Amino acid sequence: MPTWLKQKLKRAYLQKDRYQILILNQCWFHYKQKNSNIKTLNHK
């Protein structure tokens, strides 16, 4: 997980900002899915 995303998630949790947590969570899953697709394509 990128450092900037960790910091933003930590801040959102500390501020109990549910909307921000949801958005950042979606960003993480999108990032993770995109990178796993790239890795899969590179290993073929």
C-alpha positions as CSV (number, residue, x, y, z in Angstrom):
1,M,0.0,0.0,0.0
2,P,1.4,3.4,-0.9
3,T,2.6,5.6,2.0
4,W,0.3,8.5,1.0
5,L,-2.7,6.2,1.1
6,K,-1.7,4.8,4.5
7,Q,-1.4,8.3,5.9
8,K,-4.8,9.4,4.5
9,L,-6.5,6.3,5.9
10,K,-4.9,6.8,9.3
11,R,-6.1,10.4,9.3
12,A,-9.6,9.4,8.2
13,Y,-9.9,6.8,10.9
14,L,-8.6,9.2,13.6
15,Q,-11.2,11.8,12.5
16,K,-13.9,9.1,12.2
17,D,-14.6,10.3,8.6
18,R,-16.7,7.4,7.3
19,Y,-17.1,9.0,3.8
20,Q,-13.3,9.5,3.4
21,I,-12.7,5.9,4.6
22,L,-15.1,4.5,2.0
23,I,-13.5,6.5,-0.8
24,L,-9.9,5.6,0.2
25,N,-11.0,1.9,0.6
26,Q,-12.4,2.0,-2.9
27,C,-9.1,3.6,-4.2
28,W,-7.1,0.8,-2.5
29,F,-9.1,-2.0,-4.0
30,H,-9.0,-0.3,-7.5
31,Y,-5.2,0.2,-7.2
32,K,-4.7,-3.4,-5.9
33,Q,-6.9,-4.9,-8.7
34,K,-5.2,-2.8,-11.4
35,N,-1.7,-3.8,-10.2
36,S,-2.6,-7.5,-10.0
37,N,-3.8,-7.4,-13.6
38,I,-0.6,-5.8,-14.7
39,K,1.5,-8.4,-12.8
40,T,-0.6,-11.2,-14.3
41,L,-0.1,-9.9,-17.8
42,N,3.7,-9.6,-17.3
43,H,4.0,-13.2,-16.2
44,K,2.5,-14.7,-19.3
